[in-house]
Amino acid sequence: MEECVLVFQAPNHSVSSCLIRMDRKLQIVIATWPENSRNATNVVDVLATELVNQYKLHPQRLLLIEYFGEDKTPSRGADIYYLVTFTWEVNQAQKPVRHPLSLAEFTQILLTLSKSN
């Protein structure tokens, strides 16, 4: 699984970044937003578009999982994972929808990834 920090420009021209762990073969990306990222929920579609264009991923196959650690979710007090789906216009992500993942579901995804490598 590849790991890097992806830096991209948000629509308001501010620079955003997040840590991504990616399996290109399975087209799965786990995005972890920095602690100081206040607009993560507003730029996830830009992130998805950037992933598809920069890494040549297939929009319809992309499985994007957002991770918010315990320190980023004081009201919830636990790690939170979301599967994020999009409507795609050509290679541009639109209308993100977050689907909460349980820890068991996330763990199953990681087990699948470890078996494929």
N, C-alpha and C positions, 0 to 999 in steps of 0.2 A: 504494500500500500504506500503510495507516494504521500509525502507531507510537505506543505509549503505555506507561506503566507501570500495570499492573493490581495493585491492592492488595485483598487478600481475607483473610478470617479462616479459619484452619485449624481442624480439629475440636478440637484441644487449646486453642483460644481464642487462640493466638498469631497475630500478624499476619504474613502472608507477602506477597511482591510479586515480580513478574517483568516484564521488558520483553517486550511482545508486538508483533509485526508481523503485520498481518492484512489479508487480502483477503476482504472480506465476500461479494462476488459468488461467488468460488470456494470460500469457506468454508475457507480455509487459514490457520492460525495458526502462527507460529514463536515459541516461547517461549524466552527466554534468562534463566536464573536468575542472580541476583546472586552475586558471589563468596562472600559470607558466608552463603549459603543452604545450610544443612546438611540441611534436611528436604525438599528439592525432590522427591526420589523418593517421599516419603510424602504429598505434597499435590497431585500432578498430577491426580488425580481431582477434587479440589475446584476446581482451576483450570479444568478442562474444564467442570464444572457451572456455574461462574461465567461462563465465556465464553458458553455456551448461553443462560443466563438473562439476562445483562446485555446481550448484543449480538444476541439473538434469532437465534442460529445454529441450524441443524437438527442434532440430535445424530447422526443417521445419516450426515450428509454431512461433518461436521467432520473436517478433516485437521489433526491437531495434531502439530507437530514440535518436539521439545525440542533445544536446542542447548547443549552444554557446551563452552566454549572450552578451549584448551590449558592455560591457567592454572588451570582447575578440575579437570583430570584429570592430575595429575602422574604417576600410575602408567602412563597410556597414552601421554602425551607428544604428543597430537594432538587436534585438534578432533573432537568426537563429536556425531553427529546421531542422533536416534531418532524414528521414527514411532510414536506412542502410540495404541493402540486401546483401546476400553472396551466393557464391557457397560453398556447403558443401561436404567435403570428410570425410566420417564417421562422427565424431564429431569435425571436425576441419574446422573453417571458412576460406574461401579464397576469393580473388577477391572482396573486398567490393565495393559497388556502392551506392553513396549517392543521394537520391532523396529529393530535397527541399520540405519542408512542409510549407504551409501558416499558419499564426497564427490561422485562422479559422479551418483549418484541425487539428492542434494540439489541439485546444480547444475542438473540437468534440471528439477526443480521450480521453481527460481528463474527459469530461462529461460521456462518456461511462464507463470509469473506476469508476467514482463516483456512477453510478447507479448499478454497479455490486457488490459493497461492502456493 
